[in-house]
Amino acid sequence: MKQSQQARLDALHRIQAFMNDNADALGNVNKSTSRAALDDVLAALEARAEAQSSAETQAAGATTEKNALREDLRLHHMQPIAAIARATLAHTPLIAKLRLSAKTVNDSTLVQRGNSMADVAVQYSDVFIAEQLPADFIAQLRASVEAVRKAAVQRDGFQVNATTATQAVDDEMVRAHNVVSVLNSLVVKQLKGKTRSENPRQ
């Protein structure tokens, strides 16, 4: 939960505690629809906050995993092919597709370039195998590319979940604000004319 959201949630809990602790002075205010709504919105917020935290944790973990798979693809599969191609295949018109992608390219571009590299490298597989790359180096490259693609899709899904959960918390906060506005007006009316010692809000 964001710091600002947590602060607002804490404030709502204090309002709930005030309502509970001053039941006698507040009388029928605690029987109002808005009082029940306060308990309901707090329960909903707690559930939304838990979902938000879970989604954010999953998104962070998936991002770490995806980034590790990206580096494995670039350094352990694409880089050896690029180095061999630069040294032995500079003359081929397809050399551009055998170059190592920059670390900063986005996931979809890296996946596309990894697949393109595999498509071209297979045409010169004898050259790469002669340099002692494994006989199945193309299959390994494609498997690494697919791992990155799947990890990116999974991470994106978790990020969508986190965004949705955050919006759900914000929506409940709006509902809470409206509930508190009504309760505040009811409390002010109920406590009208109370002395300082009688007024729990003073």
Disulfide bonds with the S-S distance in Angstrom:
none
